Amino acid sequence: MNPRPSQRVAAAITVVAAPCVILAAAILLFLNPIWIGFDQDRSDVARLTGYTPAQVRDVTGSILSDLVFGPPVFDVKVNDAPVLAAREQRHMVDVRTVLLGLGLVALAATVALAAVGLASRGRRWFWRAVGTGASALVGGVIVVGLGFAIFFDQAFELFHEIFFPPGTYMFDPRTDRLVQLFPDQFWSETSVAIAVAVLALAVVVALGARRLGRDSVTSPAATGEAT
């Protein structure tokens, strides 16, 4: 039997939502002071900024707190001098707006995935849809990852062109603290780490969903599909 229209819609929602949830989970792994401090040390941020390692940690912690929890003022100081100039602060406000928007998308995807999973009672078609979404993400990460590896500067520029107003994200690494705190090396290594995490999570989810789909007991009458 062919799937019912409602099941097809639910499966399509699952195929889209699963990659969004995986992406959000992978990004959250790196949006924390432990990873950021580790990669800032690798990028020699203390030398670039002229701050002590303790000052780098304090400044970064304040910026992360404003970014994630707010209020988005980004007015941290070192020795009574503002770390970020007004233009850098405005850019970080834009970053927070983008981050909140992506977070809402991830939250909606998580709620949708959970709702469909509960409504389906874990039937075979649901796990097949999860596996399809995760498998599509594996392919997407490989293609996009290769593009970033070969054309990182161009891809990084394109990302900013899509999400930020023109001219608001160009900074001088010789004078602007924002790009000294988060230099190119930091972003290139973090991008690779996120891509690896996304790929690993997507593979695990795809394999797990395939196994759960095989093991699930499905009633053709209940799901509208042949088993």
Backbone as ProteinMPNN parsed JSONL, in Angstrom:
{"seq_chain_A": "MNPRPSQRVAAAITVVAAPCVILAAAILLFLNPIWIGFDQDRSDVARLTGYTPAQVRDVTGSILSDLVFGPPVFDVKVNDAPVLAAREQRHMVDVRTVLLGLGLVALAATVALAAVGLASRGRRWFWRAVGTGASALVGGVIVVGLGFAIFFDQAFELFHEIFFPPGTYMFDPRTDRLVQLFPDQFWSETSVAIAVAVLALAVVVALGARRLGRDSVTSPAATGEAT", "coords_chain_A": {"N_chain_A": [[0.833, -1.202, 0.0], [0.344, 2.301, -0.625], [1.892, 5.058, 1.107], [-0.007, 7.079, 3.396], [-1.166, 10.493, 2.773], [-0.674, 12.178, 5.009], [1.346, 10.796, 6.287], [3.373, 10.93, 4.398], [3.895, 13.677, 4.424], [4.76, 13.962, 7.083], [7.042, 12.358, 6.975], [8.594, 13.818, 5.169], [9.002, 16.155, 6.645], [10.576, 15.079, 8.665], [12.856, 14.25, 7.246], [13.957, 16.722, 6.599], [14.209, 17.937, 9.114], [15.929, 16.312, 10.643], [18.721, 16.613, 9.707], [19.047, 19.318, 10.467], [18.907, 19.228, 13.259], [21.123, 17.624, 13.829], [23.214, 19.229, 12.851], [22.949, 21.461, 14.584], [23.524, 20.257, 17.052], [26.198, 19.523, 16.667], [27.452, 22.024, 16.324], [27.005, 23.178, 18.82], [28.756, 21.741, 20.35], [31.121, 23.086, 20.104], [30.706, 25.677, 20.8], [31.735, 26.899, 23.243], [33.696, 27.86, 26.146], [35.883, 26.152, 26.577], [36.694, 24.812, 24.156], [37.058, 27.116, 22.567], [39.015, 28.563, 23.982], [41.108, 26.711, 23.824], [41.64, 26.657, 21.026], [42.231, 29.315, 20.59], [44.628, 29.501, 21.982], [46.188, 27.863, 20.348], [46.18, 29.459, 18.112], [47.707, 31.552, 18.908], [46.684, 33.861, 20.176], [47.158, 35.535, 22.362], [49.604, 36.738, 21.747], [48.896, 38.096, 19.406], [47.009, 39.948, 20.303], [48.298, 41.246, 22.365], [47.521, 40.945, 24.942], [47.533, 39.373, 28.208], [47.39, 35.781, 28.761], [45.376, 35.306, 30.698], [43.851, 37.649, 30.509], [42.934, 37.384, 27.889], [41.253, 35.143, 28.193], [39.327, 36.211, 29.966], [38.259, 38.347, 28.485], [37.263, 36.987, 26.225], [35.413, 35.305, 27.472], [33.546, 37.206, 28.406], [32.614, 38.24, 25.964], [31.461, 35.932, 24.832], [29.453, 35.449, 26.724], [27.807, 37.727, 26.401], [27.065, 37.206, 23.787], [25.641, 34.76, 23.835], [23.91, 34.808, 26.093], [23.26, 37.465, 26.532], [22.796, 40.829, 27.958], [23.326, 42.105, 24.591], [25.818, 43.841, 24.598], [28.612, 43.939, 24.469], [30.778, 45.324, 25.607], [33.168, 44.922, 26.939], [36.126, 45.632, 28.833], [39.677, 46.256, 29.016], [42.037, 47.206, 31.273], [40.559, 49.546, 31.642], [40.077, 50.337, 29.061], [38.062, 50.106, 26.162], [37.669, 46.945, 24.582], [36.571, 46.216, 22.102], [35.882, 48.167, 19.277], [33.308, 50.547, 18.299], [32.224, 49.774, 15.803], [32.933, 47.101, 15.686], [31.491, 46.143, 17.86], [28.882, 46.542, 16.909], [28.878, 44.711, 14.826], [29.048, 42.313, 16.263], [26.59, 42.37, 17.504], [25.003, 41.937, 15.244], [25.921, 39.359, 14.673], [24.899, 37.982, 16.858], [22.166, 38.226, 16.337], [21.915, 36.686, 13.999], [22.741, 34.225, 15.05], [20.724, 33.736, 16.954], [18.556, 33.486, 15.235], [19.252, 31.185, 13.764], [19.291, 29.452, 15.903], [16.586, 29.381, 16.607], [15.543, 28.115, 14.362], [16.799, 25.618, 14.648], [15.664, 24.828, 17.094], [12.945, 24.648, 16.377], [13.15, 22.584, 14.509], [13.992, 20.509, 16.174], [11.78, 20.223, 17.898], [9.834, 19.534, 15.997], [10.889, 17.123, 15.01], [10.86, 15.535, 17.319], [8.098, 15.515, 17.807], [7.042, 14.229, 15.524], [8.337, 11.801, 15.793], [7.227, 10.833, 18.209], [4.522, 10.725, 17.47], [4.614, 8.847, 15.453], [5.331, 6.666, 16.827], [7.786, 5.492, 16.65], [7.865, 4.019, 14.267], [8.728, 2.137, 11.293], [8.867, 3.732, 8.946], [9.431, 6.243, 9.969], [12.071, 6.02, 11.021], [13.373, 5.396, 8.688], [13.105, 7.818, 7.338], [14.567, 9.511, 9.041], [17.095, 8.34, 8.691], [17.453, 8.855, 5.965], [17.59, 11.667, 5.915], [19.902, 12.064, 7.513], [21.813, 10.706, 5.971], [21.775, 12.254, 3.653], [22.868, 14.546, 4.71], [25.464, 13.685, 5.279], [26.531, 13.418, 2.665], [26.273, 16.108, 1.894], [28.003, 17.405, 3.704], [30.469, 16.37, 2.93], [30.735, 17.386, 0.316], [30.497, 20.213, 0.728], [32.491, 20.504, 2.624], [34.811, 19.858, 1.169], [34.757, 21.987, -0.585], [35.147, 24.146, 1.185], [37.678, 23.457, 2.13], [39.275, 23.803, -0.107], [38.617, 26.332, -1.057], [38.622, 28.207, 1.164], [38.797, 30.949, 2.01], [37.172, 32.254, 0.132], [34.736, 30.939, 0.586], [34.245, 31.61, 3.238], [33.963, 34.358, 2.978], [31.668, 34.405, 1.349], [29.764, 33.325, 3.105], [29.568, 35.425, 4.982], [28.621, 37.438, 3.311], [26.077, 36.516, 2.788], [24.759, 36.555, 5.276], [25.249, 38.993, 6.562], [25.129, 42.619, 6.531], [26.526, 44.46, 3.766], [29.939, 45.48, 3.993], [30.074, 45.554, 6.753], [31.53, 43.682, 8.046], [34.217, 43.636, 7.614], [37.442, 43.732, 8.791], [40.546, 44.961, 10.17], [43.282, 43.022, 10.754], [45.568, 44.008, 11.913], [44.916, 46.015, 13.643], [42.32, 45.742, 14.705], [40.609, 44.361, 17.365], [38.73, 42.306, 17.35], [39.208, 40.512, 15.206], [41.694, 39.8, 15.943], [41.295, 38.431, 18.308], [39.797, 36.35, 17.315], [41.171, 34.926, 14.993], [42.052, 34.109, 11.502], [43.17, 31.514, 11.504], [41.957, 30.38, 13.744], [39.252, 30.27, 12.879], [39.426, 28.644, 10.595], [40.372, 26.2, 11.653], [38.358, 25.652, 13.502], [36.177, 25.413, 11.801], [36.867, 23.085, 10.398], [36.86, 21.264, 12.528], [34.151, 21.351, 13.299], [32.974, 20.387, 10.949], [33.978, 17.765, 10.886], [32.797, 16.782, 13.232], [30.06, 17.027, 12.584], [29.943, 15.269, 10.41], [30.656, 12.828, 11.669], [28.563, 12.564, 13.589], [26.364, 12.479, 11.844], [26.842, 10.133, 10.397], [26.709, 8.231, 12.465], [24.023, 8.592, 13.272], [22.689, 7.938, 10.87], [23.396, 5.218, 10.528], [22.417, 4.187, 12.935], [19.674, 4.783, 12.683], [19.056, 3.237, 10.48], [19.381, 0.664, 11.535], [17.48, 0.69, 13.616], [15.237, 1.012, 12.056], [15.163, -1.431, 10.733], [14.759, -3.137, 12.879], [12.363, -2.358, 13.965], [8.921, -3.032, 14.646], [6.45, -3.134, 12.39], [3.186, -2.351, 11.452], [1.466, -2.91, 8.528], [-1.153, -2.049, 8.123], [-1.399, -0.056, 9.954], [0.465, 1.844, 9.196], [0.244, 2.199, 6.499], [2.028, 1.139, 4.666], [3.914, -1.325, 2.959], [5.642, -4.04, 4.544]], "CA_chain_A": [[0.0, 0.0, 0.0], [1.056, 3.571, -0.641], [1.768, 5.807, 2.36], [-1.033, 8.109, 3.449], [-0.601, 11.842, 2.605], [-0.154, 12.701, 6.273], [2.618, 10.125, 6.551], [4.365, 11.491, 3.473], [4.259, 14.999, 4.946], [5.548, 13.751, 8.299], [8.347, 11.841, 6.572], [9.336, 14.927, 4.57], [9.431, 17.01, 7.76], [11.655, 14.367, 9.344], [14.05, 14.293, 6.396], [14.521, 18.071, 6.7], [14.515, 18.28, 10.499], [17.044, 15.524, 11.191], [20.009, 17.291, 9.506], [19.111, 20.563, 11.25], [19.208, 18.872, 14.645], [22.509, 17.137, 13.866], [24.071, 20.406, 12.699], [22.895, 22.253, 15.809], [24.23, 19.525, 18.104], [27.637, 19.597, 16.403], [27.917, 23.392, 16.572], [26.993, 23.405, 20.261], [29.953, 21.116, 20.923], [32.27, 23.983, 19.996], [30.336, 27.009, 21.286], [32.004, 26.863, 24.68], [35.02, 28.436, 26.444], [36.961, 25.156, 26.553], [37.202, 24.707, 22.793], [37.505, 28.414, 22.069], [40.294, 28.856, 24.608], [42.099, 25.796, 23.25], [42.05, 27.056, 19.682], [42.882, 30.618, 20.695], [46.025, 29.228, 22.34], [46.846, 27.358, 19.132], [46.3, 30.573, 17.168], [48.601, 32.544, 19.515], [45.888, 35.076, 20.323], [47.792, 36.431, 23.334], [50.617, 37.534, 21.034], [48.224, 38.975, 18.441], [46.302, 41.028, 20.994], [49.126, 41.892, 23.37], [46.956, 40.677, 26.252], [47.994, 38.171, 28.88], [46.425, 34.683, 28.579], [44.231, 35.5, 31.586], [43.017, 38.701, 29.932], [42.265, 36.803, 26.714], [40.155, 34.309, 28.684], [38.287, 37.069, 30.533], [37.617, 39.086, 27.393], [36.498, 36.03, 25.422], [34.264, 34.886, 28.269], [32.552, 38.276, 28.398], [32.011, 38.304, 24.622], [30.592, 34.762, 24.687], [28.279, 35.645, 27.575], [26.939, 38.688, 25.711], [26.58, 36.588, 22.553], [24.694, 33.671, 24.088], [22.917, 35.109, 27.116], [22.892, 38.862, 26.512], [22.42, 41.697, 26.83], [24.383, 42.157, 23.585], [26.488, 45.138, 24.643], [29.986, 43.697, 24.001], [31.544, 46.499, 26.031], [34.222, 44.496, 27.843], [37.286, 46.521, 28.843], [40.944, 45.836, 29.607], [42.706, 48.414, 31.782], [39.616, 50.66, 31.429], [39.961, 50.666, 27.631], [37.193, 49.148, 25.462], [38.357, 45.98, 23.712], [35.975, 46.291, 20.77], [35.41, 49.473, 18.818], [31.862, 50.595, 18.079], [31.864, 48.988, 14.61], [33.055, 45.689, 16.057], [30.349, 45.836, 18.721], [27.687, 46.425, 16.063], [28.962, 43.437, 14.097], [28.719, 41.24, 17.189], [25.123, 42.391, 17.645], [24.505, 41.243, 14.055], [26.234, 37.938, 14.843], [23.927, 37.428, 17.812], [20.876, 38.13, 15.652], [21.99, 35.508, 13.133], [22.813, 33.039, 15.906], [19.396, 33.502, 17.516], [17.707, 32.995, 14.157], [19.602, 29.789, 13.507], [18.869, 28.693, 17.068], [15.145, 29.159, 16.517], [15.352, 27.067, 13.343], [17.203, 24.342, 15.255], [14.663, 24.47, 18.095], [11.749, 24.21, 15.664], [13.444, 21.277, 13.937], [14.027, 19.537, 17.269], [10.394, 19.998, 18.32], [9.145, 18.809, 14.923], [11.405, 15.75, 14.962], [10.333, 14.828, 18.484], [6.655, 15.335, 17.652], [6.806, 13.186, 14.529], [8.786, 10.534, 16.364], [6.222, 10.375, 19.166], [3.285, 10.392, 16.76], [4.838, 7.627, 14.662], [5.661, 5.584, 17.763], [9.02, 4.856, 16.213], [7.636, 3.045, 13.197], [9.816, 1.977, 10.329], [8.963, 4.852, 8.015], [10.076, 7.367, 10.653], [13.51, 5.797, 11.07], [13.873, 5.514, 7.316], [13.196, 9.247, 7.028], [15.719, 10.017, 9.796], [18.291, 7.859, 8.012], [17.589, 9.567, 4.696], [18.082, 13.014, 6.207], [21.285, 11.986, 7.98], [22.655, 10.314, 4.836], [21.906, 13.434, 2.794], [23.8, 15.462, 5.372], [26.818, 13.147, 5.063], [26.949, 13.847, 1.334], [26.42, 17.553, 1.867], [29.21, 17.792, 4.435], [31.64, 16.022, 2.114], [30.835, 18.34, -0.795], [30.773, 21.55, 1.262], [33.796, 20.451, 3.275], [35.843, 19.95, 0.138], [34.748, 23.363, -1.067], [35.789, 24.982, 2.199], [39.103, 23.128, 2.208], [39.972, 24.326, -1.282], [38.326, 27.76, -1.233], [38.146, 28.643, 2.468], [38.616, 32.402, 2.07], [35.997, 32.625, -0.667], [33.542, 30.417, 1.254], [34.05, 32.419, 4.443], [33.438, 35.634, 2.502], [30.294, 34.175, 0.893], [28.94, 33.176, 4.304], [29.312, 36.758, 5.535], [27.788, 38.182, 2.366], [24.705, 36.03, 2.895], [24.135, 36.798, 6.564], [25.536, 40.301, 7.162], [25.094, 43.745, 5.601], [27.824, 44.719, 3.113], [30.865, 46.416, 4.613], [30.014, 45.571, 8.223], [32.282, 42.553, 8.6], [35.621, 43.73, 7.196], [38.25, 44.284, 9.873], [41.985, 44.944, 9.948], [43.922, 42.215, 11.802], [46.666, 44.736, 12.55], [44.423, 46.988, 14.632], [40.991, 45.436, 15.245], [40.707, 43.283, 18.348], [37.818, 41.196, 17.083], [39.875, 39.519, 14.361], [42.864, 39.306, 16.679], [40.781, 37.433, 19.24], [39.298, 35.216, 16.533], [41.872, 35.079, 13.709], [41.736, 33.157, 10.435], [43.519, 30.153, 11.915], [40.894, 29.921, 14.645], [38.041, 29.928, 12.13], [39.67, 27.506, 9.704], [40.436, 24.983, 12.451], [37.038, 25.401, 14.07], [35.324, 24.931, 10.706], [37.225, 21.68, 10.158], [36.397, 20.481, 13.676], [32.695, 21.24, 13.216], [32.655, 19.508, 9.827], [34.255, 16.39, 11.314], [31.767, 16.411, 14.208], [28.81, 16.838, 11.849], [30.066, 14.035, 9.633], [30.615, 11.686, 12.584], [27.207, 12.444, 14.123], [25.446, 12.086, 10.776], [27.077, 8.713, 10.108], [26.155, 7.463, 13.586], [22.562, 8.657, 13.204], [22.24, 7.188, 9.694], [23.532, 3.787, 10.817], [21.482, 3.848, 14.005], [18.309, 4.822, 12.156], [18.881, 2.067, 9.616], [19.203, -0.511, 12.393], [16.183, 0.8, 14.276], [14.219, 0.774, 11.043], [15.079, -2.875, 10.493], [14.291, -3.838, 14.076], [11.036, -1.924, 14.401], [7.802, -3.866, 14.245], [5.561, -2.209, 11.704], [1.933, -2.887, 10.947], [1.09, -2.272, 7.27], [-2.449, -1.381, 8.246], [-1.242, 1.153, 10.775], [1.336, 2.832, 8.569], [-0.04, 2.393, 5.093], [3.134, 0.733, 3.812], [4.255, -2.748, 3.022], [6.845, -4.322, 5.31]], "C_chain_A": [[0.865, 1.249, 0.0], [0.885, 4.285, 0.695], [0.648, 6.83, 2.259], [-0.395, 9.481, 3.268], [-0.002, 12.399, 3.879], [1.195, 12.075, 6.619], [3.717, 10.658, 5.647], [4.838, 12.856, 3.95], [5.145, 14.853, 6.178], [6.948, 13.24, 7.96], [9.203, 12.949, 5.973], [9.842, 15.88, 5.647], [10.62, 16.376, 8.472], [12.952, 14.429, 8.552], [14.742, 15.651, 6.488], [14.992, 18.364, 8.122], [15.747, 17.547, 11.025], [18.404, 16.18, 10.937], [20.144, 18.578, 10.31], [19.485, 20.276, 12.694], [20.65, 18.406, 14.782], [23.477, 18.315, 13.764], [24.115, 21.226, 13.985], [23.671, 21.573, 16.93], [25.734, 19.625, 17.92], [28.186, 20.99, 16.706], [27.985, 23.677, 18.071], [28.209, 22.784, 20.951], [31.126, 22.089, 20.984], [31.971, 25.4, 20.467], [30.492, 27.043, 22.802], [33.427, 27.354, 24.933], [36.161, 27.433, 26.356], [37.555, 25.047, 25.152], [37.779, 26.036, 22.325], [38.855, 28.783, 22.675], [41.416, 27.988, 24.054], [42.579, 26.28, 21.89], [42.625, 28.46, 19.662], [44.348, 30.451, 21.092], [46.799, 28.739, 21.121], [47.092, 28.489, 18.137], [47.15, 31.721, 17.702], [47.908, 33.892, 19.671], [46.52, 36.053, 21.313], [48.842, 37.313, 22.659], [49.944, 38.53, 20.095], [47.584, 40.178, 19.126], [47.208, 41.842, 21.913], [48.586, 41.731, 24.778], [47.663, 39.48, 26.896], [46.984, 37.046, 28.606], [45.189, 34.829, 29.465], [43.287, 36.57, 31.048], [42.273, 38.197, 28.705], [41.071, 35.972, 27.157], [39.009, 35.167, 29.219], [37.519, 37.802, 29.433], [36.733, 38.153, 26.572], [35.267, 35.559, 26.177], [33.171, 35.93, 28.295], [31.84, 38.362, 27.048], [31.063, 37.132, 24.412], [29.322, 34.914, 25.513], [27.297, 36.612, 26.931], [26.306, 38.061, 24.475], [25.463, 35.595, 22.837], [23.567, 34.099, 25.018], [22.43, 36.555, 27.088], [23.128, 39.53, 27.857], [23.595, 41.896, 25.876], [25.089, 43.516, 23.535], [27.937, 45.05, 24.166], [30.919, 44.868, 24.362], [32.655, 46.148, 27.029], [35.442, 45.418, 27.707], [38.505, 45.8, 29.418], [41.693, 47.104, 30.0], [41.896, 49.67, 31.463], [39.5, 51.105, 29.977], [39.057, 49.638, 26.953], [38.003, 48.229, 24.546], [37.87, 46.129, 22.279], [35.539, 47.716, 20.459], [33.92, 49.388, 18.501], [31.442, 49.745, 16.884], [31.952, 47.494, 14.89], [31.895, 45.264, 16.953], [29.074, 45.667, 17.89], [27.702, 45.118, 15.281], [28.601, 42.274, 15.017], [27.224, 41.207, 17.499], [24.488, 41.681, 16.45], [24.751, 39.741, 14.156], [25.219, 37.284, 15.775], [22.554, 37.273, 17.163], [20.833, 36.902, 14.752], [21.974, 34.232, 13.963], [21.449, 32.703, 16.504], [18.442, 32.964, 16.448], [17.977, 31.535, 13.849], [19.19, 28.899, 14.681], [17.377, 28.401, 17.054], [14.812, 28.094, 15.477], [15.675, 25.696, 13.922], [16.181, 23.88, 16.288], [13.385, 23.962, 17.433], [11.953, 22.824, 15.059], [13.444, 20.193, 15.007], [12.615, 19.19, 17.735], [9.643, 19.18, 17.267], [9.583, 17.351, 14.876], [10.861, 14.931, 16.135], [8.836, 14.543, 18.331], [6.332, 14.224, 16.656], [7.219, 11.826, 15.081], [7.777, 9.964, 17.35], [4.938, 9.937, 18.46], [3.427, 9.088, 15.98], [5.051, 6.407, 15.537], [6.875, 4.784, 17.278], [8.843, 3.823, 15.125], [8.719, 3.141, 12.131], [9.972, 3.178, 9.415], [9.642, 6.06, 8.649], [11.586, 7.19, 10.65], [14.127, 5.83, 9.678], [14.054, 6.985, 6.938], [14.368, 9.885, 7.775], [17.013, 9.604, 9.094], [18.524, 8.565, 6.687], [18.136, 10.973, 4.913], [19.529, 13.011, 6.643], [22.231, 11.626, 6.833], [22.85, 11.476, 3.865], [22.888, 14.432, 3.395], [25.241, 14.984, 5.216], [27.341, 13.594, 3.702], [27.169, 15.339, 1.25], [27.678, 18.026, 2.568], [30.456, 17.501, 3.61], [31.831, 17.049, 0.997], [31.217, 19.732, -0.292], [32.139, 21.586, 1.922], [34.939, 20.536, 2.288], [35.928, 21.369, -0.408], [35.427, 24.308, -0.101], [37.288, 24.727, 2.25], [39.881, 23.76, 1.064], [39.816, 25.839, -1.394], [37.844, 28.368, 0.086], [37.868, 30.142, 2.497], [37.365, 32.838, 1.327], [34.703, 32.152, 0.007], [33.215, 31.231, 2.506], [33.466, 33.78, 4.076], [31.983, 35.492, 2.066], [29.341, 34.031, 2.071], [28.578, 34.542, 4.876], [28.438, 37.591, 4.598], [26.322, 37.789, 2.484], [24.028, 36.556, 4.163], [24.319, 38.211, 7.115], [25.488, 41.411, 6.114], [26.474, 44.02, 5.005], [28.652, 45.741, 3.891], [30.895, 46.419, 6.122], [30.915, 44.515, 8.861], [33.757, 42.54, 8.168], [36.424, 44.435, 8.282], [39.734, 44.092, 9.57], [42.655, 44.147, 11.064], [45.091, 42.914, 12.483], [46.175, 45.616, 13.697], [43.131, 46.582, 15.328], [41.044, 44.189, 16.124], [39.85, 42.074, 17.989], [38.493, 40.106, 16.247], [41.214, 39.093, 14.943], [42.444, 38.244, 17.691], [40.323, 36.17, 18.522], [39.905, 35.291, 15.122], [41.492, 33.991, 12.707], [42.046, 31.722, 10.839], [42.455, 29.568, 12.832], [39.684, 29.462, 13.845], [38.262, 28.743, 11.209], [39.702, 26.206, 10.496], [39.086, 24.64, 13.072], [36.08, 24.879, 13.007], [35.599, 23.462, 10.419], [36.696, 20.803, 11.288], [34.88, 20.294, 13.635], [32.299, 20.291, 12.102], [32.876, 18.042, 10.199], [33.187, 15.907, 12.292], [30.424, 16.162, 13.519], [28.835, 15.522, 11.09], [29.949, 12.813, 10.531], [29.208, 11.475, 13.135], [26.229, 11.962, 13.061], [25.607, 10.606, 10.427], [26.481, 7.842, 11.203], [24.634, 7.437, 13.529], [22.035, 7.842, 12.028], [22.301, 5.685, 9.948], [22.552, 3.347, 11.9], [20.045, 3.815, 13.519], [18.044, 3.623, 11.256], [18.621, 0.814, 10.453], [17.85, -0.478, 13.089], [15.039, 0.563, 13.297], [14.048, -0.694, 10.735], [14.431, -3.6, 11.664], [12.877, -3.474, 14.485], [9.97, -2.867, 13.86], [6.741, -2.942, 13.659], [4.329, -2.939, 11.217], [1.557, -2.199, 9.661], [-0.216, -1.512, 7.375], [-2.319, -0.076, 8.994], [-0.469, 2.229, 10.055], [1.015, 3.086, 7.112], [1.108, 2.018, 4.195], [3.346, -0.756, 3.969], [5.529, -2.923, 3.796], [7.606, -5.459, 4.677]], "O_chain_A": [[1.968, 1.261, 0.547], [-0.148, 4.139, 1.348], [0.383, 7.378, 1.19], [0.787, 9.647, 3.568], [1.059, 13.023, 3.846], [2.075, 12.735, 7.172], [4.86, 10.818, 6.077], [6.028, 13.164, 3.892], [6.161, 15.538, 6.304], [7.927, 13.645, 8.586], [10.404, 13.017, 6.236], [10.974, 16.358, 5.576], [11.567, 17.072, 8.84], [14.024, 14.636, 9.122], [15.971, 15.726, 6.46], [16.048, 18.966, 8.318], [16.528, 18.123, 11.782], [19.19, 16.298, 11.878], [21.234, 18.9, 10.785], [20.286, 20.998, 13.288], [21.326, 18.756, 15.749], [24.452, 18.384, 14.513], [25.188, 21.637, 14.427], [24.394, 22.234, 17.675], [26.471, 19.791, 18.892], [29.267, 21.119, 17.28], [28.911, 24.339, 18.538], [28.635, 23.248, 22.008], [32.02, 21.937, 21.816], [32.872, 26.236, 20.53], [29.52, 27.195, 23.543], [34.276, 27.277, 24.045], [37.298, 27.822, 26.087], [38.767, 25.174, 24.973], [38.867, 26.076, 21.75], [39.742, 29.262, 21.969], [42.532, 28.461, 23.839], [43.781, 26.312, 21.627], [43.438, 28.771, 18.791], [45.212, 31.174, 20.597], [47.934, 29.156, 20.892], [48.085, 28.482, 17.41], [47.303, 32.745, 17.036], [48.473, 34.935, 19.34], [46.429, 37.266, 21.127], [48.953, 38.499, 22.968], [50.374, 39.68, 19.998], [47.612, 41.29, 18.599], [46.915, 43.001, 22.207], [49.128, 42.315, 25.717], [48.304, 38.681, 26.213], [45.839, 37.327, 28.255], [44.079, 34.514, 29.036], [42.067, 36.42, 31.119], [41.11, 38.543, 28.499], [39.993, 36.074, 26.571], [37.844, 34.877, 28.95], [36.29, 37.865, 29.452], [35.59, 38.487, 26.259], [34.193, 35.426, 25.59], [31.99, 35.592, 28.214], [30.622, 38.534, 26.988], [29.972, 37.312, 23.87], [28.237, 34.551, 25.059], [26.093, 36.356, 26.911], [25.153, 38.345, 24.149], [24.444, 35.594, 22.146], [22.402, 33.792, 24.767], [21.331, 36.852, 27.555], [23.601, 38.89, 28.795], [24.747, 41.86, 26.308], [24.971, 44.25, 22.554], [28.437, 45.977, 23.53], [31.721, 45.329, 23.549], [33.036, 46.974, 27.859], [35.747, 45.915, 26.623], [38.376, 44.86, 30.203], [41.95, 47.969, 29.163], [42.44, 50.703, 31.074], [38.893, 52.138, 29.692], [39.246, 48.436, 27.135], [38.9, 48.676, 23.831], [38.674, 46.164, 21.348], [34.908, 48.38, 21.281], [33.345, 48.301, 18.444], [30.416, 49.067, 16.939], [31.141, 46.713, 14.391], [31.378, 44.155, 16.82], [28.283, 44.758, 18.138], [26.66, 44.489, 15.094], [27.917, 41.343, 14.591], [26.659, 40.138, 17.731], [23.543, 40.91, 16.617], [23.897, 38.941, 13.774], [24.742, 36.18, 15.517], [21.857, 36.291, 17.416], [19.846, 36.167, 14.737], [21.28, 33.273, 13.626], [21.058, 31.537, 16.558], [17.621, 32.09, 16.725], [17.05, 30.741, 13.691], [18.794, 27.749, 14.493], [16.947, 27.313, 17.438], [13.917, 27.274, 15.679], [14.934, 24.734, 13.721], [15.86, 22.694, 16.361], [12.807, 22.967, 17.871], [11.05, 21.988, 15.087], [12.954, 19.088, 14.777], [12.288, 18.021, 17.941], [8.908, 18.251, 17.601], [8.757, 16.451, 14.723], [10.454, 13.781, 15.966], [8.365, 13.461, 18.682], [5.466, 13.385, 16.904], [6.537, 10.824, 14.865], [7.499, 8.765, 17.339], [4.343, 8.915, 18.803], [2.472, 8.319, 15.863], [4.968, 5.269, 15.076], [6.966, 3.573, 17.474], [9.595, 2.85, 15.064], [9.503, 4.089, 12.082], [11.094, 3.6, 9.137], [10.342, 6.813, 7.972], [12.312, 8.123, 10.308], [15.274, 6.245, 9.512], [15.039, 7.35, 6.295], [15.086, 10.71, 7.209], [17.919, 10.42, 8.923], [19.667, 8.843, 6.323], [19.028, 11.421, 4.193], [20.311, 13.853, 6.203], [23.326, 12.18, 6.736], [23.938, 11.667, 3.321], [23.645, 15.083, 2.675], [26.145, 15.801, 5.04], [28.463, 14.089, 3.597], [28.122, 15.8, 0.622], [28.35, 18.941, 2.092], [31.393, 18.3, 3.593], [32.942, 17.523, 0.76], [32.141, 20.356, -0.813], [32.867, 22.572, 1.802], [35.933, 21.216, 2.545], [37.014, 21.89, -0.661], [36.197, 25.176, -0.513], [38.078, 25.659, 2.394], [41.015, 24.201, 1.246], [40.751, 26.544, -1.774], [36.776, 28.978, 0.129], [36.809, 30.562, 2.961], [36.596, 33.671, 1.807], [33.7, 32.865, 0.005], [32.049, 31.504, 2.793], [32.587, 34.295, 4.767], [31.156, 36.351, 2.371], [28.229, 34.558, 2.037], [27.421, 34.792, 5.214], [27.602, 38.368, 5.06], [25.431, 38.619, 2.304], [22.864, 36.954, 4.129], [23.615, 38.596, 8.049], [25.776, 41.171, 4.941], [27.486, 43.828, 5.68], [28.125, 46.739, 4.382], [31.644, 47.185, 6.727], [31.044, 44.466, 10.084], [34.451, 41.539, 8.344], [36.137, 45.575, 8.648], [40.126, 43.195, 8.824], [42.599, 44.563, 12.222], [45.557, 42.458, 13.527], [46.933, 45.925, 14.615], [42.871, 47.037, 16.442], [41.462, 43.115, 15.69], [40.216, 40.94, 18.297], [38.364, 38.919, 16.547], [41.807, 38.119, 14.477], [43.163, 37.267, 17.903], [40.443, 35.064, 19.049], [39.223, 35.677, 14.172], [40.723, 33.08, 13.014], [41.268, 30.813, 10.548], [42.096, 28.398, 12.709], [39.144, 28.386, 14.099], [37.366, 27.912, 11.055], [39.123, 25.209, 10.065], [38.717, 23.468, 13.156], [35.263, 24.0, 13.283], [34.669, 22.681, 10.219], [36.148, 19.728, 11.041], [34.382, 19.201, 13.905], [31.392, 19.476, 12.274], [32.06, 17.182, 9.868], [32.725, 14.77, 12.203], [29.732, 15.195, 13.838], [27.873, 14.756, 11.121], [29.232, 11.867, 10.205], [28.708, 10.35, 13.152], [25.364, 11.133, 13.341], [24.62, 9.91, 10.189], [25.827, 6.838, 10.92], [24.02, 6.386, 13.714], [21.04, 7.13, 12.168], [21.362, 4.96, 9.619], [21.936, 2.285, 11.806], [19.279, 2.927, 13.894], [16.95, 3.059, 11.264], [17.754, 0.006, 10.123], [17.153, -1.491, 13.149], [14.009, -0.008, 13.653], [12.934, -1.162, 10.503], [13.662, -4.545, 11.483], [12.252, -4.193, 15.264], [10.098, -3.422, 12.769], [6.204, -2.078, 14.352], [4.423, -4.021, 10.637], [1.34, -0.988, 9.677], [-0.367, -0.446, 6.779], [-3.029, 0.89, 8.715], [-0.716, 3.415, 10.275], [1.462, 4.081, 6.543], [1.187, 2.509, 3.069], [2.997, -1.354, 4.987], [6.415, -2.072, 3.736], [8.659, -5.852, 5.178]]}, "name": "protein", "num_of_chains": 1, "seq": "MNPRPSQRVAAAITVVAAPCVILAAAILLFLNPIWIGFDQDRSDVARLTGYTPAQVRDVTGSILSDLVFGPPVFDVKVNDAPVLAAREQRHMVDVRTVLLGLGLVALAATVALAAVGLASRGRRWFWRAVGTGASALVGGVIVVGLGFAIFFDQAFELFHEIFFPPGTYMFDPRTDRLVQLFPDQFWSETSVAIAVAVLALAVVVALGARRLGRDSVTSPAATGEAT"}
